[in-house]
Every structure is written in C-alpha cells, then in structure tokens.
C-alpha cells in the first residue's frame, strides 16, 4: 500500500538496526516495532535520556497503527501513516533528510 510517493519509498528503504542487523524500515514487523518501543522505553530516564521518551511513544504509536490496519509489516501501511510516523520514529530526521 505504499503508493508512488518517492518520500515514502525512501523512508521504507531506510535501514534500522534490529535483530542483529540493519533492516529496511518497511520490513519491520509488529513484533519488531513492539521490541523497539520496549527497548527505548527502558532506556528512558531523566536528564539527557528523557529525550528518548517521545521516540519510544512514537514506536508504541506505530504498533497501534499496525494493529488497527492489520499490517504485518510497515510497508503494508498507508503512505500517509508512514509519512506521519517516520520523522517521529527518527527513521528520517524531523524536518526532512540530513541532505536537504
């Protein structure tokens, strides 16, 4: 369901380290998203680590979006969902690409 938006395709191709390897974001499963949310929630504390909390919440939001959509991978989500969530998840930096 990715459509033809090149921004979405680029986001889905971005690699994220999980399960011992860099994997494309579009291949992330619901279990992967849950694991990342839990990992980041555990890392959240006070001081500088408090900045992790919004990203952990965004990963939790991704799990809820995937569940509602019945998506087994991120690539199955509507393009609008990917565009909205990827910056919150730091798949791409908020505000756009590092190269923009």
Beta strands, then each sheet from edge to edge (+ up, - down):
strand 1: 15-18
strand 2: 21-24
sheet 1: 1+ 2-
end
